[in-house]
Amino acid sequence: MNHDHSPTGGELSNWVRVPGSERAAVQGSRKVGPADPNEQMSVTVVVRRPAADTAVTSMIEKVGTQPLSERRHLTREEFASIHGANPADLSKVEKFAHEHNLQVKEVNAAAGTMVLSGTVASFSKAFGVELSTYEHPDFTYRGWIGHVHIPDYLADTIQSVLGLDNRPQDQCIGILELGGGYRPADLQTYFNGLGIPQPNITDVSVGGAANRPTGDPNGPDGEVVLDIEVAAAVTPGAKIAVYFADNSDDGFLNAITTAIHDTRNKPSVISISWGKAEIGWTPQAINAMNQAFWDAAALGVTICCASGDDGSTDRVQDGRYHVDFPASSPYVLACGGTRLESSGSAITQEVVWNEGALGGGATGGGVSDVFDRPDWQANANVPTSANPERRIGRGVPDWAGNADPATGYQILVDGTRAVIGGTSAVAPLFAGLIAIINQKLGHSVGFINPILYNLSAQHHVFHDITSGNNDMSAQNGPYEAQPGWDACTGLGSPDGTKLMNTLSEAHRLVSV
């Protein structure tokens, strides 16, 4: 370690640099001022542990050749005792923390980690860094330039200090698929053609399901590839975890819970383009899945769900009106569809997507028969259900994006180029938008519905859709587009830049 004087002018005369701790500013960012000295933060200190010796290495190699019935592994208690951090080292770090007004939140002796909490000012002094606020076009973060420093008496004890800098790492978008698959060669060709990096994709098997392309671009492969290519095109460089599961209620549930509670990939937003009318689900399935969506809200994971492509009846021929589940869950962001026409970057016309009279699809939307109207929709003028009971329920969708195949998305699937639309494209589109916003803010927006309904009237972040309906019979249906929220396009189509800037400004004001 290199020795130098305390960069904070503390009482210790000799400090050392932590090897490998040097930071430079993120390219494209600029320093805007000092970090708030009173901001509370947490940092993880990694303490040395006994290195694996020859005997341990020999034991591992021997175990690998033994039959399963004869293998003897260390228990977790034995591992902690043999290979964990030395209690004396942990005590030295704890004493150092207390001397600098830092609290010890967690100690994992087996892993050799200690989590400390305190203010920016305390951490700056304790580790000899000048913590500042930096702005990048895509996010704001706390960081420093140079090395992390520690007192020389801890030079052989502390190996690394993590968390002083909170620049966001790559966002992960979770995508649920209930059949089909994708071909890596198609993705490579597609993204090379766009001139953007190919996404870093991780396949996650749920219940034995896997990435299994059928070879039919008109089958489930089209859905899988549409989801991946749209989401990745919106967020170049993002990580994508694709959760493959069986197309059944338990397969669907297990895919949802696996994605939400995935501690390895940790998706901050999940896209779901699968669903069916509420009446097609058992109450127990709806309850179980809705509980999972509640979990997501509690964990700060945004769920984007397609509102369906079969208009106000959602393909049910019983003379009633239906909305799609899981889009109708009050804990998800329901995504409806529009027909978007533009000139350059300017919208020339945007109306409700409805080509039912031409034998095509139409955006799903209406009022839930299962879920009550949530508080955050109380002032959105959601009508009562068009069904005879005139139920006061959750209004679907929350917002909308381009879904008409005639103005849709070019994809490459099973070696075939095609243009596809549907609200199945809108869910991954907006999942990508949420990932970008998360990157900008430096944290996940999570359950964003209440925020959107509050922003809509005050910040003009939505293009209000006022023309069209979602009755596929070519009649004037019960749900018409109108000023403000409507049961075809929700709050309207978002201006992504305005939404991101508005949320960023709100975040900055709260942080300050």
C-alpha positions as CSV (number, residue, x, y, z in Angstrom):
1,M,0.0,0.0,0.0
2,N,1.1,3.5,-0.7
3,H,1.5,5.8,2.3
4,D,0.4,9.5,2.4
5,H,-0.9,12.0,4.7
6,S,-4.5,12.1,5.8
7,P,-6.4,13.8,3.0
8,T,-9.0,15.0,5.5
9,G,-6.6,16.5,7.9
10,G,-7.7,14.1,10.7
11,E,-5.9,13.3,13.9
12,L,-3.9,10.4,12.3
13,S,-0.8,11.4,10.5
14,N,-0.3,8.3,8.4
15,W,-2.9,7.0,6.0
16,V,-2.7,4.4,3.2
17,R,-4.6,4.0,0.0
18,V,-6.8,1.0,-0.4
19,P,-5.5,-0.8,-3.5
20,G,-8.0,-0.9,-6.3
21,S,-10.2,1.7,-4.8
22,E,-9.4,4.5,-7.3
23,R,-12.4,6.1,-8.9
24,A,-12.7,8.5,-11.9
25,A,-15.9,10.4,-12.7
26,V,-18.3,8.6,-15.0
27,Q,-17.6,9.7,-18.6
28,G,-20.1,12.4,-19.6
29,S,-20.8,13.5,-16.0
30,R,-20.0,16.7,-14.3
31,K,-19.5,17.6,-10.6
32,V,-22.3,19.9,-9.4
33,G,-21.3,20.4,-5.8
34,P,-20.6,18.6,-2.5
35,A,-22.8,15.8,-1.4
36,D,-25.3,16.6,1.3
37,P,-23.2,16.2,4.5
38,N,-26.2,15.1,6.5
39,E,-27.4,12.4,4.1
40,Q,-27.5,9.0,5.7
41,M,-25.8,6.2,3.8
42,S,-24.4,2.7,4.3
43,V,-21.0,1.3,3.3
44,T,-19.7,-2.3,3.3
45,V,-16.2,-2.9,4.6
46,V,-14.5,-6.2,3.4
47,V,-12.1,-7.6,6.0
48,R,-9.3,-10.1,5.3
49,R,-10.0,-13.8,5.8
50,P,-7.6,-16.8,6.0
51,A,-6.7,-17.8,2.5
52,A,-7.5,-21.4,1.3
53,D,-4.3,-23.4,2.0
54,T,-3.0,-26.5,0.2
55,A,-4.9,-28.8,2.6
56,V,-8.2,-27.2,1.8
57,T,-7.5,-27.2,-1.9
58,S,-6.6,-30.8,-1.8
59,M,-9.8,-31.6,0.2
60,I,-12.0,-29.8,-2.4
61,E,-10.3,-31.7,-5.3
62,K,-10.8,-35.0,-3.4
63,V,-14.4,-34.4,-2.7
64,G,-15.0,-33.7,-6.4
65,T,-13.9,-37.3,-7.3
66,Q,-15.9,-39.0,-4.5
67,P,-19.4,-40.6,-4.9
68,L,-22.1,-38.4,-3.5
69,S,-22.8,-40.8,-0.6
70,E,-19.2,-40.5,0.6
71,R,-18.7,-36.8,0.3
72,R,-18.0,-34.8,3.4
73,H,-18.5,-31.0,3.1
74,L,-18.0,-28.4,5.7
75,T,-21.0,-27.1,7.6
76,R,-21.6,-23.4,7.4
77,E,-20.6,-23.2,11.1
78,E,-17.3,-25.0,10.4
79,F,-16.7,-22.8,7.4
80,A,-17.2,-19.6,9.5
81,S,-14.9,-20.9,12.2
82,I,-12.1,-22.0,9.9
83,H,-12.3,-19.4,7.1
84,G,-14.2,-16.5,8.5
85,A,-12.7,-13.1,9.5
86,N,-10.7,-13.0,12.7
87,P,-12.7,-11.6,15.6
88,A,-9.8,-9.3,16.5
89,D,-9.8,-7.8,13.0
90,L,-13.6,-7.2,13.2
91,S,-13.1,-5.5,16.6
92,K,-10.5,-3.2,15.2
93,V,-12.8,-2.1,12.4
94,E,-15.7,-1.7,14.8
95,K,-13.6,0.5,17.1
96,F,-12.5,2.6,14.1
97,A,-16.1,3.0,13.0
98,H,-17.2,4.2,16.5
99,E,-14.4,6.7,16.6
100,H,-15.8,8.3,13.4
101,N,-19.4,8.3,14.5
102,L,-20.4,5.3,12.3
103,Q,-22.7,2.6,13.5
104,V,-22.2,-1.1,12.8
105,K,-25.4,-2.4,11.2
106,E,-24.4,-5.9,10.2
107,V,-21.5,-8.3,10.6
108,N,-21.0,-11.4,8.5
109,A,-17.9,-13.0,9.9
110,A,-18.1,-15.9,7.4
111,A,-18.0,-13.5,4.5
112,G,-15.7,-11.1,6.2
113,T,-18.1,-8.1,5.7
114,M,-19.2,-5.4,8.0
115,V,-22.0,-2.9,7.0
116,L,-21.6,0.6,8.5
117,S,-24.1,3.4,8.5
118,G,-23.7,7.1,9.1
119,T,-23.7,10.5,7.5
120,V,-21.9,11.6,4.3
121,A,-19.7,13.9,6.5
122,S,-18.7,11.1,8.8
123,F,-17.8,8.7,5.9
124,S,-15.9,11.4,4.1
125,K,-13.7,11.9,7.1
126,A,-13.4,8.3,8.0
127,F,-12.2,7.2,4.6
128,G,-10.4,10.3,3.4
129,V,-12.6,11.1,0.4
130,E,-14.4,14.2,-0.9
131,L,-17.9,12.9,-1.6
132,S,-19.6,15.1,-4.2
133,T,-22.7,15.0,-6.4
134,Y,-22.3,14.3,-10.1
135,E,-24.8,14.7,-12.9
136,H,-24.8,12.5,-16.0
137,P,-27.4,12.9,-18.8
138,D,-28.9,9.6,-17.7
139,F,-28.6,9.7,-13.9
140,T,-27.3,11.5,-10.8
141,Y,-24.9,9.9,-8.4
142,R,-22.7,10.4,-5.3
143,G,-19.0,9.8,-5.8
144,W,-15.4,10.9,-5.5
145,I,-12.2,11.1,-7.6
146,G,-9.1,9.4,-6.3
147,H,-8.5,6.6,-3.8
148,V,-10.2,5.5,-0.6
149,H,-7.9,6.0,2.4
150,I,-7.7,4.2,5.8
151,P,-5.4,4.6,8.8
152,D,-2.2,2.6,8.4
153,Y,-2.9,0.4,11.4
154,L,-5.8,-1.1,9.3
155,A,-3.7,-1.5,6.2
156,D,-3.5,-5.3,6.5
157,T,-7.1,-5.7,7.8
158,I,-9.4,-3.8,5.4
159,Q,-9.3,-5.1,1.9
160,S,-12.0,-3.0,0.3
161,V,-14.6,-0.3,1.0
162,L,-17.8,-0.5,-1.1
163,G,-20.8,1.9,-1.3
164,L,-19.2,5.3,-0.9
165,D,-20.0,5.8,-4.6
166,N,-23.6,5.0,-5.5
167,R,-23.3,5.4,-9.3
168,P,-26.0,3.0,-10.8
169,Q,-24.8,-0.3,-12.3
170,D,-26.6,-1.6,-15.4
171,Q,-30.3,-2.0,-15.0
172,C,-31.9,-5.5,-15.3
173,I,-35.2,-5.9,-17.0
174,G,-37.1,-9.1,-16.3
175,I,-39.3,-10.6,-19.0
176,L,-41.7,-13.4,-18.5
177,E,-42.3,-16.0,-21.2
178,L,-44.7,-18.9,-21.2
179,G,-43.6,-20.7,-24.3
180,G,-41.3,-20.5,-27.4
181,G,-37.9,-19.0,-27.4
182,Y,-35.3,-16.9,-29.3
183,R,-32.3,-17.7,-31.5
184,P,-29.1,-15.8,-30.4
185,A,-28.1,-15.4,-34.1
186,D,-31.3,-13.5,-34.8
187,L,-30.6,-11.1,-31.9
188,Q,-27.0,-10.6,-33.0
189,T,-28.2,-9.7,-36.6
190,Y,-31.0,-7.5,-35.3
191,F,-28.9,-5.4,-33.0
192,N,-26.0,-5.2,-35.4
193,G,-28.4,-3.7,-37.9
194,L,-29.6,-1.1,-35.4
195,G,-26.0,-0.3,-34.6
196,I,-26.4,-0.8,-30.8
197,P,-24.9,-3.3,-28.4
198,Q,-26.5,-6.8,-28.2
199,P,-28.2,-7.2,-24.9
200,N,-26.7,-9.2,-22.1
201,I,-29.3,-11.9,-21.8
202,T,-29.7,-14.4,-19.0
203,D,-32.1,-17.3,-19.4
204,V,-33.8,-18.4,-16.2
205,S,-35.5,-21.8,-16.2
206,V,-38.7,-22.0,-14.0
207,G,-40.0,-25.5,-13.4
208,G,-37.9,-27.1,-16.1
209,A,-39.0,-24.8,-18.9
210,A,-36.3,-23.3,-21.1
211,N,-35.5,-21.3,-24.2
212,R,-37.0,-23.5,-26.9
213,P,-37.7,-21.8,-30.2
214,T,-40.4,-23.5,-32.2
215,G,-39.2,-22.2,-35.5
216,D,-42.5,-20.7,-36.2
217,P,-42.4,-16.9,-36.3
218,N,-46.1,-16.7,-36.0
219,G,-46.1,-18.8,-32.8
220,P,-44.9,-18.0,-29.3
221,D,-41.4,-17.2,-30.7
222,G,-42.8,-14.0,-32.0
223,E,-43.9,-12.9,-28.5
224,V,-40.5,-13.8,-26.9
225,V,-38.5,-12.0,-29.6
226,L,-40.8,-9.0,-29.6
227,D,-40.4,-8.6,-25.9
228,I,-36.6,-8.9,-26.0
229,E,-35.9,-6.8,-29.0
230,V,-38.2,-3.9,-28.0
231,A,-37.0,-3.7,-24.4
232,A,-33.3,-4.0,-25.4
233,A,-33.6,-1.5,-28.3
234,V,-35.0,1.1,-25.8
235,T,-32.2,0.5,-23.3
236,P,-29.0,-0.4,-25.1
237,G,-26.6,-2.1,-22.7
238,A,-29.2,-3.2,-20.1
239,K,-29.2,-6.7,-18.7
240,I,-32.2,-8.8,-19.5
241,A,-33.3,-11.8,-17.6
242,V,-35.8,-14.0,-19.4
243,Y,-37.9,-16.2,-17.2
244,F,-39.2,-19.2,-19.1
245,A,-42.1,-21.1,-17.5
246,D,-44.9,-23.4,-18.5
247,N,-48.1,-21.8,-19.8
248,S,-50.3,-22.7,-16.8
249,D,-51.6,-20.9,-13.8
250,D,-48.9,-22.4,-11.5
251,G,-46.2,-21.9,-14.2
252,F,-47.3,-18.2,-14.6
253,L,-47.2,-17.7,-10.8
254,N,-43.8,-19.4,-10.4
255,A,-42.4,-17.2,-13.1
256,I,-43.7,-14.1,-11.4
257,T,-42.4,-15.0,-7.9
258,T,-39.1,-16.2,-9.3
259,A,-38.5,-12.9,-11.1
260,I,-39.6,-10.7,-8.2
261,H,-37.5,-12.5,-5.6
262,D,-34.5,-13.2,-7.9
263,T,-31.5,-12.2,-5.8
264,R,-29.0,-13.0,-8.5
265,N,-30.3,-10.9,-11.4
266,K,-32.4,-8.4,-9.3
267,P,-34.6,-7.0,-12.0
268,S,-35.9,-3.5,-11.2
269,V,-38.7,-3.8,-13.7
270,I,-40.6,-6.8,-15.1
271,S,-42.5,-7.0,-18.4
272,I,-45.5,-9.3,-18.8
273,S,-47.2,-9.6,-22.2
274,W,-49.3,-12.6,-21.3
275,G,-52.7,-12.7,-19.7
276,K,-56.4,-13.3,-20.3
277,A,-59.8,-12.0,-19.2
278,E,-60.4,-12.0,-15.4
279,I,-63.3,-14.5,-15.8
280,G,-60.8,-17.0,-17.2
281,W,-58.9,-17.2,-13.9
282,T,-59.8,-19.0,-10.7
283,P,-60.1,-16.7,-7.7
284,Q,-57.2,-18.5,-6.0
285,A,-54.9,-18.0,-8.9
286,I,-55.8,-14.3,-9.1
287,N,-55.2,-13.9,-5.3
288,A,-51.9,-15.7,-5.4
289,M,-50.6,-13.7,-8.3
290,N,-51.9,-10.4,-6.9
291,Q,-50.1,-11.2,-3.6
292,A,-46.9,-11.6,-5.6
293,F,-47.5,-8.2,-7.3
294,W,-47.9,-6.7,-3.8
295,D,-44.5,-8.2,-2.9
296,A,-43.0,-6.5,-6.0
297,A,-44.4,-3.2,-4.9
298,A,-42.9,-3.7,-1.4
299,L,-39.6,-4.5,-3.0
300,G,-39.5,-1.6,-5.4
301,V,-40.0,-3.6,-8.5
302,T,-42.2,-2.1,-11.3
303,I,-44.5,-4.6,-13.1
304,C,-45.6,-3.6,-16.7
305,C,-48.5,-5.6,-18.0
306,A,-50.1,-5.6,-21.4
307,S,-53.8,-4.7,-21.2
308,G,-54.8,-7.2,-24.0
309,D,-55.4,-7.0,-27.7
310,D,-59.1,-7.9,-27.9
311,G,-61.0,-4.7,-27.0
312,S,-63.5,-4.1,-24.3
313,T,-64.7,-7.8,-24.2
314,D,-61.3,-9.3,-24.1
315,R,-62.3,-12.2,-26.4
316,V,-65.2,-13.4,-24.1
317,Q,-68.5,-13.8,-25.9
318,D,-71.0,-13.6,-23.1
319,G,-72.5,-10.2,-23.8
320,R,-70.5,-8.5,-21.0
321,Y,-67.3,-6.4,-20.9
322,H,-64.1,-7.7,-19.4
323,V,-60.6,-6.5,-18.6
324,D,-57.4,-8.5,-18.8
325,F,-55.6,-10.0,-15.8
326,P,-52.8,-9.5,-14.6
327,A,-53.1,-6.0,-16.1
328,S,-56.1,-5.4,-13.8
329,S,-54.1,-5.9,-10.6
330,P,-53.9,-2.6,-8.7
331,Y,-50.2,-3.3,-8.1
332,V,-49.1,-3.3,-11.8
333,L,-48.8,-0.7,-14.5
334,A,-51.4,-1.6,-17.1
335,C,-50.2,-0.7,-20.6
336,G,-52.8,0.0,-23.3
337,G,-52.5,0.7,-27.0
338,T,-52.7,3.6,-29.5
339,R,-52.2,4.1,-33.2
340,L,-49.3,6.6,-33.5
341,E,-48.5,8.6,-36.6
342,S,-45.5,10.9,-36.6
343,S,-43.4,13.2,-38.7
344,G,-39.8,13.1,-37.5
345,S,-39.9,13.3,-33.8
346,A,-43.3,15.1,-33.7
347,I,-46.7,13.3,-33.2
348,T,-49.1,14.1,-36.1
349,Q,-51.9,11.9,-34.8
350,E,-52.5,9.5,-32.0
351,V,-55.8,7.7,-31.5
352,V,-57.1,4.6,-29.7
353,W,-55.8,1.4,-31.4
354,N,-58.8,-0.3,-32.8
355,E,-58.7,-2.2,-36.1
356,G,-61.5,-4.7,-35.0
357,A,-63.6,-3.7,-38.0
358,L,-60.7,-4.8,-40.3
359,G,-60.4,-8.1,-38.6
360,G,-57.5,-7.0,-36.4
361,G,-57.2,-6.2,-32.7
362,A,-57.9,-3.4,-30.3
363,T,-56.6,-2.2,-27.0
364,G,-58.0,-3.8,-23.9
365,G,-59.5,-1.6,-21.2
366,G,-62.4,-1.1,-19.0
367,V,-63.3,-1.6,-15.3
368,S,-62.3,-4.6,-13.2
369,D,-65.0,-7.0,-12.0
370,V,-62.5,-8.3,-9.3
371,F,-60.5,-5.3,-7.9
372,D,-62.0,-2.2,-6.3
373,R,-61.0,1.2,-7.5
374,P,-57.7,2.1,-5.8
375,D,-57.3,5.3,-3.9
376,W,-54.9,6.7,-6.5
377,Q,-57.6,6.5,-9.1
378,A,-60.1,8.3,-7.0
379,N,-59.7,11.6,-8.9
380,A,-59.2,10.2,-12.3
381,N,-62.9,10.1,-13.3
382,V,-62.9,6.4,-13.8
383,P,-66.5,5.5,-14.8
384,T,-68.5,2.7,-13.3
385,S,-68.4,-0.6,-15.1
386,A,-70.4,-0.8,-18.3
387,N,-71.8,-4.1,-17.1
388,P,-75.3,-4.0,-15.5
389,E,-74.0,-4.0,-11.9
390,R,-72.3,-0.7,-12.6
391,R,-69.4,-1.7,-10.4
392,I,-66.9,0.8,-9.0
393,G,-63.7,-1.0,-9.9
394,R,-60.1,-0.6,-10.9
395,G,-59.8,1.2,-14.2
396,V,-57.6,-0.3,-16.9
397,P,-55.2,0.7,-18.5
398,D,-53.0,3.3,-16.7
399,W,-51.2,4.6,-19.8
400,A,-50.7,3.6,-23.4
401,G,-48.2,3.4,-26.3
402,N,-48.1,2.6,-30.0
403,A,-49.6,-0.9,-30.5
404,D,-51.1,-0.8,-34.0
405,P,-49.2,-3.4,-36.2
406,A,-49.6,-1.0,-39.1
407,T,-47.4,1.5,-37.2
408,G,-45.7,-1.2,-35.2
409,Y,-42.3,-2.6,-34.4
410,Q,-39.8,-4.3,-36.8
411,I,-38.4,-7.5,-35.4
412,L,-36.3,-10.4,-36.6
413,V,-37.7,-13.8,-35.4
414,D,-36.7,-17.3,-36.6
415,G,-34.8,-15.7,-39.5
416,T,-37.8,-13.8,-40.7
417,R,-38.3,-10.0,-40.6
418,A,-41.8,-8.9,-39.5
419,V,-43.7,-5.9,-38.2
420,I,-45.6,-6.7,-35.0
421,G,-47.8,-4.6,-32.7
422,G,-50.2,-5.2,-29.9
423,T,-50.1,-4.2,-26.3
424,S,-47.6,-7.0,-26.0
425,A,-45.1,-4.6,-27.5
426,V,-46.1,-1.7,-25.2
427,A,-45.3,-3.6,-22.0
428,P,-41.6,-4.2,-22.8
429,L,-41.4,-0.7,-24.4
430,F,-42.4,0.9,-21.1
431,A,-40.3,-1.5,-19.1
432,G,-37.4,-0.1,-21.0
433,L,-38.5,3.4,-20.2
434,I,-38.8,2.6,-16.5
435,A,-35.3,1.1,-16.6
436,I,-33.9,4.3,-18.1
437,I,-35.7,6.4,-15.4
438,N,-34.3,4.1,-12.7
439,Q,-30.8,4.6,-14.1
440,K,-31.3,8.3,-14.2
441,L,-32.5,8.5,-10.6
442,G,-30.0,6.1,-9.2
443,H,-32.7,3.9,-7.6
444,S,-35.9,2.1,-8.6
445,V,-39.1,4.0,-8.9
446,G,-41.0,0.8,-7.9
447,F,-44.7,1.1,-7.6
448,I,-45.2,4.2,-9.7
449,N,-48.9,4.3,-10.3
450,P,-49.9,6.7,-7.5
451,I,-47.1,9.1,-8.7
452,L,-48.3,9.0,-12.3
453,Y,-51.8,9.8,-11.4
454,N,-50.6,12.8,-9.4
455,L,-48.3,14.0,-12.1
456,S,-50.8,13.8,-14.9
457,A,-52.7,16.9,-14.2
458,Q,-49.8,19.0,-12.9
459,H,-46.8,18.3,-15.2
460,H,-48.3,17.6,-18.7
461,V,-46.2,14.6,-19.2
462,F,-48.9,12.7,-21.1
463,H,-50.2,13.1,-24.6
464,D,-54.0,13.0,-24.0
465,I,-55.7,10.6,-26.4
466,T,-59.3,11.9,-27.2
467,S,-60.3,10.0,-30.3
468,G,-61.5,6.4,-30.7
469,N,-63.0,3.6,-28.7
470,N,-62.1,-0.1,-28.0
471,D,-65.3,-1.8,-29.2
472,M,-64.3,-4.2,-31.9
473,S,-67.8,-4.5,-33.3
474,A,-67.3,-1.1,-35.1
475,Q,-70.0,0.4,-32.9
476,N,-69.6,3.2,-30.5
477,G,-68.7,1.1,-27.4
478,P,-69.2,1.9,-23.8
479,Y,-65.6,3.1,-23.4
480,E,-64.7,6.1,-25.5
481,A,-61.5,8.2,-25.5
482,Q,-62.0,11.5,-23.8
483,P,-60.0,14.3,-22.1
484,G,-58.1,13.0,-19.1
485,W,-58.1,9.3,-18.1
486,D,-60.2,6.9,-20.2
487,A,-60.7,3.2,-20.3
488,C,-59.0,2.9,-23.7
489,T,-55.6,4.6,-23.2
490,G,-55.6,5.5,-19.5
491,L,-53.8,8.8,-18.8
492,G,-52.5,8.8,-22.4
493,S,-49.1,8.2,-23.9
494,P,-46.1,9.5,-21.9
495,D,-43.5,11.8,-23.1
496,G,-40.5,9.8,-21.8
497,T,-38.1,12.7,-21.5
498,K,-40.6,14.9,-19.7
499,L,-41.6,12.1,-17.4
500,M,-37.9,11.4,-16.6
501,N,-37.1,15.0,-16.0
502,T,-40.2,15.5,-13.8
503,L,-39.4,12.5,-11.7
504,S,-35.7,13.5,-11.6
505,E,-36.6,17.0,-10.4
506,A,-39.0,15.7,-7.8
507,H,-36.3,13.3,-6.6
508,R,-33.7,16.1,-6.4
509,L,-36.1,18.3,-4.3
510,V,-36.8,15.5,-1.9
511,S,-33.1,14.6,-1.6
512,V,-32.1,18.2,-0.9
